[in-house]
Amino acid sequence: MTNSKGWIFAAGVVALALSLYLWFSGSQQAAIFVGLWVPSLWILADLVDQVETVAQ
């Protein structure tokens, strides 16, 4: 895993944790909004990894 991919993947994990926190603290709409970031960030991390692999 490259460094760039790792940081973006970690941001996705943080977004997932924040989403769970918001959900269980009673803010369901905010939790859903933040939860939608997770797959987007993970797809971005995979795209960055593919681009860095091709560039090498």
N, C-alpha and C positions, 0 to 999 in steps of 0.2 A: 504494500500500500504506500503510495507516494504521500509526501507531506501535505500537499494541497488537498488531496482526496481525504486524508485523515481529519483535517480541520473542518472541512465541509460536513463530513459524516458526523463528527462530534457535535457540530451545530444542530444537526438533525436529532441527535440523541437528547440534547438540551431542550429542543423544541418539544420533543415527546414528553420529557419529564415535566416541562412547564404546562403542557396541555393536560396531563394527568392531575397536576396540582390544581389547576383552574377548575377542572371538572369536579373534583372532590371537595373543592371549597365553595361550590355552588354557582359558579359562573360558566354555565354550560355553553353559551353562545361564544364566549371568548375562547373556551377550550376547543371547540370545533374549528374556529378560525385559526388558532395556532396549530392545531393538529393537522390541518391541511398543508402546512409548511413542510412537514416531515418527508412525505414522498418526493416533493419537489426538490428538497435539499439532497436527498439520497440519489435521485436521478442526476442532479447536477454533479454530484461527486463522481458518479460513474462516467459521465460525459467528460469531466476533467481528466480522469484517469485514462480514458481512451485517447484523448487528444495528446496527453503527455507521452503515452506509449507510442503513438504514431510519430511524434516529433523526435523520438530518440533514434 
